[in-house]
Amino acid sequence: MEWQAYLDREQDRFVGELIDLVKIPSISAKPEHADDVAAAGEWVASKLKSIGIENVAVMPTAGHPVVYGDWLHAPEGSPTIMIYGHFDVQPAEPMELWTKPPFEPEIRDGLLYGRGASDDKGGMMVPIVAVEALMATTGRLPVNVKFFFEGQEEIASPDLPPFVEENRERLAADMIFSADGLQWDADTPQLIMGLKGIVSLEVVVTGPDADQHSGLRGAGIANPAMGLAQVLATMKSPDGRVTVEGFYDDVEPLSEQDRQAIARVPFDEATFLAETGAPAAVGEPGFSTLERLWARPTLDVNGLTSGWQGAGTKTIVPAVASAKITCRLVADQSPERIFDLIRDHVERVLPEGLRAEVNKLPGRGDPLLVPHGHNATAVAATVLEEVYGKTPYQTRVGGSIPVMNTLLEVLGVHPVMFGFQHGDEKMHSPNEFFRLSAFRRGQTAYVRLLESLAV
């Protein structure tokens, strides 16, 4: 096949281009890197233009930009395929834990190291060079293709809902494939059938108007730190079940088919514990560890702040105590409803003599669950089996990609995760890397995907 030969012949160039992209510190969470995010968008737009994609534009949002491009000359009746990805990256700290600086990428033992090499610059480049191979060898594509790449995924895509709504006709597609995704391991494919949603909040408990001497005043007033601890203790039972009233009311139960698909996936609990360093696996009763990780909601305290944090002791009753909390949600839970339930719970159980506020924090997303028998998922499964020689596992992920729900809600299309990264590639951590073998394999998979969708 000519496109295979082209991919093999040009692979060193593709890797070099990916290195150039990884060098751009497009950290969307840091305002001082806004120009770098924009520069990464311009780089991607230039690459799309160079391979023959039309109507390429770097489009502004209220925050970081979006890159769009299309090729819409397939035979009449051909489907229109959207390919999604993102060119922003996580902050690289702590810098001292990187073997080499995060934006000075290098290849070691077939792995490309650098921030964003895996998440998602390497993943995003896979379909781009696959399309390049088809355009270079055939002069056309087998289906209509739209590229939709964003620069704010790592901050939960806050400006994407209005952008997608305003551009719904431009973005309309029959199927959506996300290059931001995972395969099970280097030799085994997977289809991610669900993503958890998220709601983020902070509980702030106050008492006296300033820190008070614990000996002179402590016996006569409530302690916000102790009160916050008491409130948090009422949110979850010792066995791991969330005890906020109504928390599970809207959870779609696991079907027997769902449980069988999850049980088919190999999982070694001892390895899981060794990787985390935790002494035991715990969680909601009645579910396996994988079921809890993938398909059950959670409530977690992410941080606690109160009182004296320095060396030694300071004998005070602190004036304020706060806790940051996130809940990972599953279908059909609503972030807004869960926030309201937690706020009402705090008001109900707060000890006497204290005040409390529950505030929403940035970072919310609805859960996503792909229906059984979904057409694009079936096509992806066939392609993955051809490329890997194995039937893909059907899995779910405990993380969230908020724009996936935006695309579903506005465009009416369930996105399919079709990325070739792996969970061990230290995404969001020091020494992030991307397997160049997966970079190459994913290119073949994307060409076969587009060819399989031709009329």
C-alpha positions in Angstrom: 0.0 0.0 0.0 1.4 3.3 -1.0 0.3 5.1 2.1 2.1 2.5 4.3 5.3 3.0 2.3 4.9 6.8 2.7 4.5 6.6 6.4 7.5 4.4 6.8 9.6 6.6 4.5 8.6 9.9 6.3 8.6 8.6 9.9 11.8 10.4 10.9 10.4 13.7 9.6 7.1 13.1 11.5 9.0 12.5 14.7 11.1 15.6 14.2 7.9 17.6 13.7 6.5 16.2 16.8 9.6 17.2 18.7 9.2 20.8 17.4 5.7 20.9 18.7 6.6 19.5 22.1 9.2 22.2 22.4 6.5 24.9 22.7 5.5 25.3 26.4 1.8 25.6 25.7 0.7 25.5 29.4 -2.9 26.6 29.4 -3.2 26.9 33.2 -0.5 29.6 33.4 -1.5 33.1 32.1 2.2 33.8 31.3 2.1 31.0 28.7 -0.9 32.3 26.8 1.3 33.3 23.9 2.8 29.9 23.8 -0.6 28.2 23.6 -1.4 30.5 20.7 2.0 29.7 19.1 1.2 26.0 19.4 -2.2 26.6 17.7 -0.5 28.5 14.9 2.0 25.6 14.5 -0.9 23.1 14.2 -2.7 25.3 11.7 0.4 25.6 9.5 0.9 21.8 9.6 -2.7 21.3 8.5 -2.4 23.7 5.6 0.8 22.0 4.5 -0.9 18.7 4.0 -3.8 20.0 1.9 -6.4 20.7 4.5 -8.7 23.6 3.6 -10.5 26.3 5.5 -7.8 26.2 8.2 -8.3 28.8 10.9 -7.0 29.7 14.3 -10.3 30.7 15.9 -10.5 32.9 19.1 -12.5 32.0 22.1 -12.9 33.9 25.4 -9.7 32.2 26.4 -7.2 30.0 24.5 -7.9 29.4 20.7 -9.3 26.6 18.7 -7.8 25.3 15.4 -10.2 24.2 12.7 -9.7 22.7 9.2 -11.6 20.5 6.8 -11.5 18.5 3.6 -15.0 18.0 2.2 -14.6 16.5 -1.3 -15.5 12.9 -0.7 -18.1 11.2 -3.0 -21.7 12.1 -2.4 -23.2 10.2 0.5 -19.9 9.9 2.3 -19.9 10.5 6.0 -18.3 13.5 7.6 -15.7 12.6 10.3 -14.5 15.0 13.0 -11.1 14.3 14.6 -10.6 16.0 18.0 -7.5 16.7 20.0 -5.7 19.3 22.1 -2.4 21.1 21.9 -2.2 22.6 25.4 -0.3 20.8 28.1 -0.2 20.5 31.9 2.3 22.5 34.0 5.6 20.7 34.3 6.4 21.2 38.0 8.2 19.9 40.0 11.0 20.7 37.6 13.7 19.0 39.7 12.2 15.6 39.0 12.7 15.7 35.3 15.7 13.9 33.9 15.9 16.5 31.1 14.0 19.9 31.0 10.4 19.2 30.0 10.4 21.4 26.9 13.7 20.0 25.6 12.4 16.7 24.2 14.7 13.8 23.5 14.4 10.2 22.4 15.6 7.4 24.6 15.1 3.7 23.9 12.3 4.4 21.4 10.5 6.8 23.8 10.0 10.5 23.2 10.3 12.4 26.5 8.8 15.8 27.1 5.7 17.5 28.5 2.8 16.9 26.2 4.6 14.2 24.2 1.8 11.8 25.1 -1.0 14.1 26.3 -1.9 15.1 23.7 0.6 16.4 21.1 1.8 12.9 20.1 -1.8 11.6 20.1 -3.0 14.6 18.1 -0.2 14.3 15.5 -1.2 10.6 14.7 -4.3 11.4 12.6 -2.7 14.5 11.1 0.2 12.5 9.6 -2.2 9.6 8.6 -4.2 12.1 6.6 -1.0 13.5 5.1 -0.1 10.0 3.9 -3.4 9.6 2.2 -3.4 13.0 0.6 0.2 12.6 -0.6 -0.3 9.2 -2.2 -3.9 9.5 -3.5 -4.6 13.2 -3.6 -7.8 12.8 -1.7 -9.5 11.3 1.4 -12.0 8.5 1.4 -14.4 10.5 3.6 -15.0 14.0 4.5 -12.8 15.1 7.4 -13.0 18.0 9.9 -10.2 18.7 12.4 -11.1 20.3 15.7 -8.2 21.0 18.0 -8.4 23.1 21.2 -5.9 24.9 23.5 -7.7 24.6 26.8 -8.5 20.9 27.5 -6.1 20.8 30.5 -8.2 23.5 32.2 -11.5 21.7 31.5 -12.3 23.6 28.3 -14.2 26.4 30.0 -14.8 28.4 26.7 -15.7 25.5 24.5 -19.5 25.2 25.2 -20.3 28.6 23.8 -17.8 28.2 21.0 -19.3 24.8 19.9 -22.8 26.2 20.1 -21.9 29.3 18.0 -20.1 27.0 15.4 -22.5 24.1 15.4 -23.0 24.1 11.6 -19.3 24.4 10.9 -18.6 21.5 13.3 -21.5 19.2 12.3 -20.3 15.7 11.8 -21.7 12.1 11.5 -19.0 10.6 13.7 -16.4 12.0 16.1 -13.1 10.4 17.0 -10.9 11.7 19.8 -7.1 11.4 19.4 -7.0 12.1 23.1 -7.4 8.5 24.4 -5.7 5.4 25.5 -4.9 1.8 24.5 -4.8 -0.8 27.2 -1.1 -1.6 26.8 1.5 -1.7 24.0 0.1 -4.9 22.6 -3.6 -4.8 23.5 -6.3 -2.4 22.3 -9.2 -1.1 24.2 -12.4 0.8 23.6 -13.2 3.4 26.3 -17.0 3.3 26.8 -17.3 5.8 29.6 -15.8 8.8 31.2 -16.6 10.1 34.6 -17.9 13.6 35.2 -16.6 15.9 37.9 -17.8 18.6 40.2 -15.3 20.7 42.3 -16.1 22.6 45.4 -14.7 24.1 48.6 -16.2 24.0 52.1 -15.1 26.9 54.3 -16.0 26.8 58.0 -15.5 29.9 60.1 -15.9 30.6 63.8 -14.3 33.5 65.7 -13.3 36.5 63.7 -9.6 35.8 64.4 -7.4 33.0 65.8 -8.0 32.7 69.5 -5.8 31.6 72.4 -6.8 27.9 73.0 -6.3 28.1 76.7 -8.1 31.4 77.3 -10.9 31.0 74.8 -10.9 27.5 73.5 -13.3 25.9 76.0 -16.0 28.4 75.3 -16.2 28.6 71.5 -16.4 26.1 68.6 -13.3 25.1 66.7 -13.6 25.4 62.9 -11.0 22.8 62.2 -12.6 20.3 64.4 -16.0 21.2 63.1 -14.9 20.8 59.5 -13.4 17.4 60.4 -16.8 16.4 61.9 -18.6 17.6 58.8 -16.3 15.6 56.4 -16.7 12.5 58.5 -20.4 12.5 57.9 -19.9 12.4 54.1 -18.5 8.9 53.9 -18.9 5.7 55.8 -15.8 3.8 57.0 -16.5 1.2 54.3 -16.3 3.7 51.5 -20.0 4.5 50.7 -20.9 8.2 50.3 -23.5 9.1 52.9 -24.7 12.4 51.5 -28.4 12.0 51.1 -29.5 11.5 47.5 -25.9 11.1 46.2 -26.7 7.8 44.4 -30.3 8.5 43.4 -29.5 9.2 39.7 -26.7 6.6 39.2 -27.4 4.3 36.2 -26.8 0.8 37.6 -24.3 -1.5 36.0 -26.0 -4.1 33.8 -24.9 -7.7 33.7 -23.4 -7.0 30.3 -21.4 -4.1 31.7 -20.1 -6.2 34.6 -19.1 -9.0 32.3 -17.2 -6.6 30.1 -15.4 -5.2 33.0 -14.6 -8.6 34.5 -13.1 -9.7 31.2 -10.3 -7.1 31.6 -7.3 -8.4 33.4 -6.6 -6.7 36.8 -4.0 -7.7 39.3 -4.9 -6.1 42.6 -1.5 -6.7 44.1 0.1 -4.8 41.2 -2.4 -2.0 41.6 -1.5 -1.7 45.2 2.3 -1.8 44.5 1.9 1.0 41.9 0.0 3.2 44.3 1.9 2.3 47.5 -1.5 1.9 49.3 -1.7 -0.9 52.0 -5.1 -2.2 50.9 -7.8 -1.7 48.2 -11.0 -0.1 49.7 -14.2 1.3 48.4 -17.9 1.1 48.0 -19.1 -2.4 49.1 -20.6 -4.7 46.5 -18.3 -3.8 43.6 -15.0 -5.0 42.4 -12.0 -2.6 42.4 -12.3 -2.1 38.7 -16.0 -1.4 38.9 -15.4 1.2 41.5 -12.6 2.8 39.5 -14.5 2.9 36.3 -18.2 2.9 36.9 -19.1 4.1 40.5 -19.1 7.7 41.7 -16.6 9.1 44.3 -16.3 11.8 46.8 -12.7 12.8 47.7 -11.1 15.4 49.9 -8.3 16.9 47.8 -6.9 19.3 50.4 -7.3 20.6 53.9 -6.3 24.0 55.3 -6.5 25.4 58.8 -4.5 26.8 61.7 -0.8 26.7 62.3 1.3 24.8 59.7 4.8 25.8 60.7 7.3 24.0 62.9 6.5 23.4 66.5 3.2 24.3 68.0 0.9 27.4 68.2 -1.9 27.0 70.7 -4.8 28.5 68.9 -8.4 27.9 68.0 -8.2 28.8 64.2 -10.6 31.2 62.8 -11.2 29.3 59.6 -10.8 25.8 58.1 -11.4 24.8 54.5 -11.5 21.6 52.4 -11.4 21.2 48.7 -13.5 18.4 47.4 -14.1 16.8 44.1 -16.7 14.2 43.1 -16.2 12.0 40.1 -19.6 11.3 38.7 -21.2 8.6 36.5 -24.2 8.5 34.2 -26.8 10.0 34.9 -25.5 12.2 37.7 -25.6 16.0 37.4 -22.7 18.1 38.7 -25.2 20.8 39.7 -27.4 18.5 41.6 -24.5 16.8 43.4 -23.2 20.3 44.4 -26.6 21.2 45.8 -26.8 17.9 47.8 -23.4 18.5 49.4 -24.2 22.1 50.2 -27.5 21.0 51.9 -25.7 18.2 53.7 -23.1 20.7 55.2 -25.8 23.0 56.3 -27.7 20.1 58.0 -24.7 18.6 59.9 -22.7 21.7 60.7 -21.9 21.8 64.5 -23.4 24.6 66.6 -21.4 27.8 66.9 -19.9 27.7 63.4 -20.7 29.2 60.0 -20.1 27.5 56.6 -20.0 28.3 53.0 -19.9 25.8 50.1 -18.4 27.4 47.0 -18.2 26.0 43.4 -14.7 25.8 42.0 -13.6 25.8 38.4 -13.7 22.3 36.9 -17.0 20.6 36.1 -18.0 18.1 33.6 -20.8 15.7 32.9 -20.3 12.0 32.7 -20.2 10.3 29.3 -21.4 6.8 28.6 -21.3 5.3 25.1 -24.4 3.3 24.3 -24.1 -0.4 23.4 -24.2 -1.0 19.7 -22.9 2.5 18.9 -22.0 2.6 15.1 -18.7 4.5 15.3 -17.6 2.4 18.2 -18.3 -0.8 16.2 -16.1 0.5 13.3 -13.3 1.4 15.7 -13.5 -2.0 17.3 -13.1 -3.7 13.9 -10.1 -1.5 13.0 -8.4 -2.1 16.3 -8.8 -5.8 16.0 -7.2 -5.7 12.6 -4.3 -3.6 13.7 -3.6 -5.4 17.0 -4.8 -8.9 16.1 -6.8 -8.9 19.3 -10.4 -8.1 20.3 -10.3 -4.8 22.2 -11.3 -4.7 25.9 -14.3 -2.6 26.7 -13.2 -0.3 29.5 -14.1 3.0 31.2 -11.9 5.7 32.6 -12.1 7.5 36.0 -11.0 10.8 34.4 -13.0 13.5 32.6 -12.8 15.2 29.2 -15.5 17.9 29.5 -15.6 18.8 25.8 -16.7 15.2 25.0 -20.1 16.0 26.6 -20.2 19.4 24.9 -19.9 17.7 21.5 -22.6 15.2 22.4 -25.0 17.8 23.7 -24.6 20.3 20.9 -23.8 18.2 17.9 -25.8 15.1 19.0 -22.9 12.7 18.3 -21.2 10.4 20.8 -17.4 10.8 20.5 -15.3 7.6 20.3 -11.9 7.6 22.0 -9.4 6.6 19.3 -6.0 7.5 20.8 -2.8 5.5 21.0 -1.3 6.7 24.3 -0.9 4.4 27.3 -1.7 5.0 30.9 1.9 4.4 32.1 3.3 7.3 30.0 3.4 9.7 33.0 0.9 12.1 31.7 0.7 15.1 34.1 3.8 13.9 35.8 7.6 14.5 35.5 9.3 12.6 32.7 6.2 12.2 30.5 6.9 10.1 27.4 5.3 8.7 24.2 6.1 5.4 22.6 7.2 6.0 19.0 6.0 2.4 18.2 2.5 3.5 19.2 2.9 6.7 17.2 3.5 4.6 14.1 0.9 2.0 14.8 -1.7 4.7 15.4 -1.1 6.1 12.0 -1.9 2.9 10.3 -5.0 2.6 12.4 -6.3 6.0 11.4 -5.8 5.4 7.7 -7.7 2.1 8.0 -10.4 3.8 10.0 -11.0 6.4 7.3 -10.8 3.8 4.5 -13.3 1.6 6.3 -15.9 4.4 6.5 -15.8 5.1 2.7 -19.0 4.5 0.8 
